[in-house]
Amino acid sequence: MRLEGKTAIIMGAGQSPGQGMGNGRATALLFAREGARVLCVDRDPGSAAETAELIAAEGGEAATFEADVTREAEVAASVNECTRRWGRLDILHNNVGISVAGGDAEVTEITEEAFDRVMTVNLRGTVMACKHAIPVMREQRSGAIVNISSIAAIECYPWVAYKASKMGMVAFTRQIAIQNAEYGIRANVILPGVMDTPMAVDTRARAWNLPREEVAAERDARVPLGGKMGTAWDVAYAALYLASDEARFVTGVELPVDGGTGCRIG
Ligand SMILES: NC(=O)c1ccc[n+]([C@@H]2O[C@H](COP(=O)([O-])OP(=O)(O)OC[C@H]3O[C@@H](n4cnc5c(N)ncnc54)[C@H](O)[C@@H]3O)[C@@H](O)[C@H]2O)c1
């Protein structure tokens, strides 16, 4: 019960269609298993409800809230919903992120629309969630923010908007970490590597009209540790540590969860 008595918001607690478990859903489940009450926020209410049902089936406590992180009023309403229900907000986990599905492309191909869409969902969505969560946490004089970036922020990566937004999240996390340290608020960022999630594998298989196994095999081959992608649980366990009091002296950290992929850089 590493999160006993805490309340958490997971932004993007549903998951893309496909096989297996997404990062947001696994994190919501794990936080609930460890004693947190979890508000599952997603623009897809059906998918958030599936996550909440999985939590309830295990005896955990969860609620759902429909919000699109590109709409500030809806993001603010999710924070209000958490405090209205449970009186406090201890953990904000920003998991929402899009890449291929947002129309991202190489620099010579990128459109203004695709660039704006990916930046707005990935970076601005995170900024707006923090904008509304931080005043509550300052009032409490405690809180933990976990942002989900990507190893794409630092490794060689083909598409511009995803990379820029994910590197922006790293810089933003360091900024809010130092600006809110005096209030007892911690902010850290996880850089997942190639993970076997529906968002990463099934979305690409659909977009490129390839068999899932082919996409999965190409991704496995890129991982130094055991030649296999990580899973959503690897991200969830890292988030659990950063969200818990075990990390009480850890803030402003970039934590790769990537099976060694980042070590290739040097
Ligand atoms: N899977 C990987 O290989 C990998 C690698 C690096 C980083 N990541 C990061 O992990 C995060 C997501 O992983 P996941 O497996 O949970 O993905 P996912 O797509 O399964 O889940 C994300 C959820 O966010 C929701 N969402 C999308 N746009 C939204 C919006 N505008 N407002 C509210 N909700 C919205 C979706 O409905 C979905 O339920 C992303 O930030 C992604 O960049 C993943």
Ligand as a Chemical Component Dictionary entry (heavy atoms), coordinates in Angstrom:
data_LIG
# 
_chem_comp.id                   LIG 
_chem_comp.type                 NON-POLYMER 
_chem_comp.pdbx_formal_charge   0 
_chem_comp.three_letter_code    LIG 
# 
loop_
_chem_comp_atom.comp_id 
_chem_comp_atom.atom_id 
_chem_comp_atom.alt_atom_id 
_chem_comp_atom.type_symbol 
_chem_comp_atom.charge 
_chem_comp_atom.model_Cartn_x 
_chem_comp_atom.model_Cartn_y 
_chem_comp_atom.model_Cartn_z 
_chem_comp_atom.pdbx_ordinal 
LIG N1  N1  N 0  4.085  2.978  -25.958 1  
LIG C1  C1  C 0  5.292  3.454  -26.200 2  
LIG O1  O1  O 0  6.128  2.806  -26.847 3  
LIG C2  C2  C 0  5.650  4.805  -25.654 4  
LIG C3  C3  C 0  6.995  5.193  -25.724 5  
LIG C4  C4  C 0  7.339  6.429  -25.221 6  
LIG C5  C5  C 0  6.373  7.237  -24.663 7  
LIG N2  N2  N 1  5.084  6.831  -24.616 8  
LIG C6  C6  C 0  4.092  7.725  -24.031 9  
LIG O2  O2  O 0  3.180  7.036  -23.190 10 
LIG C7  C7  C 0  1.947  7.756  -23.190 11 
LIG C8  C8  C 0  0.728  6.951  -23.578 12 
LIG O3  O3  O 0  0.849  5.638  -23.510 13 
LIG P1  P1  P 0  -0.456 4.752  -23.547 14 
LIG O4  O4  O 0  0.032  3.391  -23.877 15 
LIG O5  O5  O -1 -1.253 4.918  -22.304 16 
LIG O6  O6  O 0  -1.287 5.346  -24.797 17 
LIG P2  P2  P 0  -2.816 5.212  -25.129 18 
LIG O7  O7  O 0  -3.007 5.887  -26.443 19 
LIG O8  O8  O 0  -3.234 3.777  -24.999 20 
LIG O9  O9  O 0  -3.547 6.007  -23.960 21 
LIG C9  C9  C 0  -3.639 7.390  -23.970 22 
LIG C10 C10 C 0  -5.040 7.783  -23.626 23 
LIG O10 O10 O 0  -5.087 9.202  -23.807 24 
LIG C11 C11 C 0  -6.323 9.513  -24.357 25 
LIG N3  N3  N 0  -6.244 10.780 -25.055 26 
LIG C12 C12 C 0  -5.695 11.042 -26.259 27 
LIG N4  N4  N 0  -5.844 12.324 -26.570 28 
LIG C13 C13 C 0  -6.493 12.890 -25.529 29 
LIG C14 C14 C 0  -6.925 14.196 -25.253 30 
LIG N5  N5  N 0  -6.743 15.198 -26.138 31 
LIG N6  N6  N 0  -7.531 14.448 -24.088 32 
LIG C15 C15 C 0  -7.745 13.450 -23.190 33 
LIG N7  N7  N 0  -7.371 12.183 -23.405 34 
LIG C16 C16 C 0  -6.744 11.912 -24.570 35 
LIG C17 C17 C 0  -6.700 8.368  -25.278 36 
LIG O11 O11 O 0  -8.101 8.287  -25.448 37 
LIG C18 C18 C 0  -6.128 7.174  -24.523 38 
LIG O12 O12 O 0  -7.118 6.563  -23.729 39 
LIG C19 C19 C 0  2.064  8.860  -24.210 40 
LIG O13 O13 O 0  2.368  10.073 -23.576 41 
LIG C20 C20 C 0  3.206  8.369  -25.065 42 
LIG O14 O14 O 0  3.830  9.402  -25.764 43 
LIG C21 C21 C 0  4.705  5.624  -25.103 44 
# 
loop_
_chem_comp_bond.comp_id 
_chem_comp_bond.atom_id_1 
_chem_comp_bond.atom_id_2 
_chem_comp_bond.value_order 
_chem_comp_bond.pdbx_ordinal 
LIG N1  C1  SING 1  
LIG C1  O1  DOUB 2  
LIG C1  C2  SING 3  
LIG C2  C3  SING 4  
LIG C2  C21 DOUB 5  
LIG C3  C4  DOUB 6  
LIG C4  C5  SING 7  
LIG C5  N2  DOUB 8  
LIG N2  C6  SING 9  
LIG N2  C21 SING 10 
LIG C6  O2  SING 11 
LIG C6  C20 SING 12 
LIG O2  C7  SING 13 
LIG C7  C8  SING 14 
LIG C7  C19 SING 15 
LIG C8  O3  SING 16 
LIG O3  P1  SING 17 
LIG P1  O4  DOUB 18 
LIG P1  O5  SING 19 
LIG P1  O6  SING 20 
LIG O6  P2  SING 21 
LIG P2  O7  DOUB 22 
LIG P2  O8  SING 23 
LIG P2  O9  SING 24 
LIG O9  C9  SING 25 
LIG C9  C10 SING 26 
LIG C10 O10 SING 27 
LIG C10 C18 SING 28 
LIG O10 C11 SING 29 
LIG C11 N3  SING 30 
LIG C11 C17 SING 31 
LIG N3  C12 SING 32 
LIG N3  C16 SING 33 
LIG C12 N4  DOUB 34 
LIG N4  C13 SING 35 
LIG C13 C14 SING 36 
LIG C13 C16 DOUB 37 
LIG C14 N5  SING 38 
LIG C14 N6  DOUB 39 
LIG N6  C15 SING 40 
LIG C15 N7  DOUB 41 
LIG N7  C16 SING 42 
LIG C17 O11 SING 43 
LIG C17 C18 SING 44 
LIG C18 O12 SING 45 
LIG C19 O13 SING 46 
LIG C19 C20 SING 47 
LIG C20 O14 SING 48 
# 
